[in-house]
Amino acid sequence: MALLPSLASAQARPAGQRPATGTVEASIWDLSAKAELDAKRAGQLITDPGLNAYVNGIRCKVATEYCGDMRSYLMTRPAFNASMAPNGYMEVWSGLLLRADNEAQVAFVLAHETGHFQENHSIEAWRNVRSRANWAMGLSIVAGAAGAPSYVGDLIYLGAIASVFGFSRENESQADAIGFQRAVDAGYDPAQGGALWRLLIAETAASQFPDVRRREARSSIFNTHPISLVRATTLDEMSRQAVATQTANASSTRAWNVGRETHRAAIRPFLGMWLRDELRRRDYGQTADLIKRLKSQNTDFGVLTFYEGELYRLRRGEGDLDKALIAYEAASAYPDAPADTWRELGDAQARAGKKAEAIVALQTYLTKAPAASDRALVAARLDRMRAPT
Amino acid sequence: MSLATKSRSLLGVIALTAILTLSACGGGSLVTGPFKVGSAYSVNLGKTWSSVSPFYLNREVKYLTIDGPLLNNFYLTEGMAVGRSVVRSARKSRPMPIVKRDMSETELAEFVVDTVAAFGYEGVASQNLRPTRFGTVDAVRFDLTAKTDTGLEIMGTSQVALVGGKLHMMLFLAPGEHFYPTMLSEVDQVFGSATLR
């Protein structure tokens, strides 16, 4: 049995605590505030009220007493990531929301981040790297004295400061344990913590790039060390203990919250856009694994099958254009297929020499998307296809 | 992480400054009037542009600016063969958009949009795709919107064609406020002046 990490320490921060002026923590908060200002202006910021309400709702369920101390910013970035700054500024990336199977898995990540916040891990990390920062500050001053532009000094200094946010293995284990307890206390299914890491391990193994497969995790919140089966196993053990405790407590009739449908409903409006971002990573092995898993929930077949076709079309391997055609045909049978399905179906049919079918598909596209940005282009193409040769 | 991202952005600024500094020392040049894009085609530049192509990693791309790369960018590719890309990748696991065999008109625009996204712009979207001519061949013309990672609104326009299976792309990008509208008539004129060789 794995040793379970320790829970909250005696140094856990009280809710509403702000650092005293002139302290090291106050300086780190100032830097975090600058980073937060950048986040507010970032081109990737997702401002959709519904999605923000969904994520904020989960955060406040697991962060309870710190709900008012924290602010989450959703970013359109196709990697599995969330981060927590010491002043309560949290980032949640679209790649995380797309990969989580359910609300409970999102809750485990946000609760883990809350664990870092609760335990002031950034301050602890800061103390550990202070000598590095002193060195960086010295370099910044030297760079300034040598007449280098001010941003050179900023770069040196910010590079060192960024390292503050790389938590130690012990910090991560503690955040895991705190996060687990917070998520379970909020009623989330304890099995989903380990399940989340297992699916990430599987997706990494599906990468088409050997160097990615060799890593156990990519762009994860745990960039200080890889996601590992050991970590998932530890979370599974915590889950078994939580279930056993509930079973032993005969008075408890609590039903765990998984929130599969809730989660899919929250991310459904963004599925197409985020899958397009995924395809731009051009790791088709990982994206294929992701789409397969999204389809396993037996919903959104039109959108997901269309993007399966897009994956084949973009990958362009042996036989992929044929597979794309089959996928577009399949997608077009579902009511939720995006209008683009018929444009791509038409292109695929034209490539396959099926001119008559292609004309029908392209015409259907124009009917389904009368205001399409490429209407003039497709209409001109149709005219050429219909013209006598 | 945001601070790490900021560090990377600053690194980009330093690299850019280094390029500009180098261009001031030699290697870059002022160009106007007839301008050859490799052996593929030529255009007529109405204004005087700075060619900073020697400092762009990809020799298949002519890279012009007037006010500096942060304020206006004009990319002109000579015929790029299947498998080639405008943006060079630093790692095998970070592949860039490449020219593919048998590309449709929509895919030509998609290649440009994905290339602009690979430059690091956010929320890149194409608008008003329309047929046009690139010299004497059919081509696609469209407009673009995007944002920088700090939220600056960017606008762009592109004209792209396949000629003999090779991709010819002209792409102009600039901040939407002032710089894009100011340069649009010049860019339109350059697009219209393309003469295949």
Contacts between the chains, C-beta under 8 A, distances in Angstrom:
chain1	res1	chain2	res2	distance
A	31	B	3	7.1
A	35	B	2	4.2
A	35	B	3	5.1
A	35	B	6	6.7
A	36	B	2	7.7
A	38	B	2	6.0
A	38	B	6	6.4
A	38	B	150	6.6
A	39	B	2	5.7
A	41	B	150	5.8
A	41	B	151	4.0
A	42	B	122	7.6
A	42	B	149	6.1
A	42	B	150	6.8
A	42	B	151	5.8
A	43	B	121	7.6
A	43	B	122	3.5
A	43	B	123	5.8
A	43	B	146	7.6
A	43	B	147	3.0
A	43	B	148	6.0
A	43	B	149	5.7
A	43	B	150	7.2
A	43	B	151	5.1
A	43	B	152	7.7
A	44	B	122	5.1
A	44	B	123	7.5
A	44	B	149	7.0
A	45	B	151	7.6
A	76	B	122	7.0
A	76	B	123	7.0
A	83	B	1	4.9
A	83	B	2	7.3
A	85	B	2	7.7
A	91	B	1	7.6
A	91	B	2	6.5
A	149	B	17	7.2
A	151	B	10	5.4
A	151	B	13	6.1
A	151	B	14	7.2
A	152	B	14	6.7
A	154	B	10	6.2
A	155	B	7	6.0
A	155	B	10	4.1
A	155	B	11	6.4
A	155	B	14	6.7
A	158	B	3	5.8
A	158	B	6	5.7
A	158	B	7	4.8
A	158	B	10	6.8
A	159	B	7	4.7
A	161	B	3	5.8
A	162	B	1	6.2
A	162	B	3	4.1
A	162	B	4	4.2
A	162	B	6	7.8
A	162	B	7	5.6
A	165	B	1	5.2
A	165	B	3	6.7
A	165	B	4	7.5
A	207	B	93	7.6
A	209	B	92	6.2
A	209	B	93	3.9
A	211	B	91	7.6
A	211	B	92	6.9
A	211	B	93	5.3
A	212	B	93	5.1
A	280	B	114	5.9
A	280	B	117	5.7
A	280	B	118	7.6
A	282	B	95	4.5
A	282	B	96	7.9
A	282	B	97	7.9
A	283	B	93	7.0
A	316	B	100	5.3
A	316	B	101	7.0
A	321	B	102	7.9
A	343	B	106	6.6
A	344	B	106	7.9
A	347	B	104	4.5
A	347	B	106	6.7
A	347	B	107	7.9
A	350	B	104	7.8
A	351	B	102	6.3
A	351	B	104	7.8
A	373	B	126	6.2
A	373	B	127	4.9
A	373	B	128	6.1
A	373	B	129	5.9
A	373	B	142	7.7
A	374	B	106	6.2
A	374	B	109	7.3
A	374	B	126	7.7
A	374	B	129	3.8
A	374	B	142	7.8
A	376	B	128	7.5
A	376	B	129	6.8
A	376	B	130	4.3
A	376	B	131	6.8
A	377	B	105	5.7
A	377	B	106	7.2
A	377	B	129	4.4
A	377	B	130	5.9
A	377	B	131	5.8
A	377	B	140	6.3
A	378	B	106	7.9
A	380	B	130	7.8
A	380	B	131	4.4
A	381	B	105	6.5
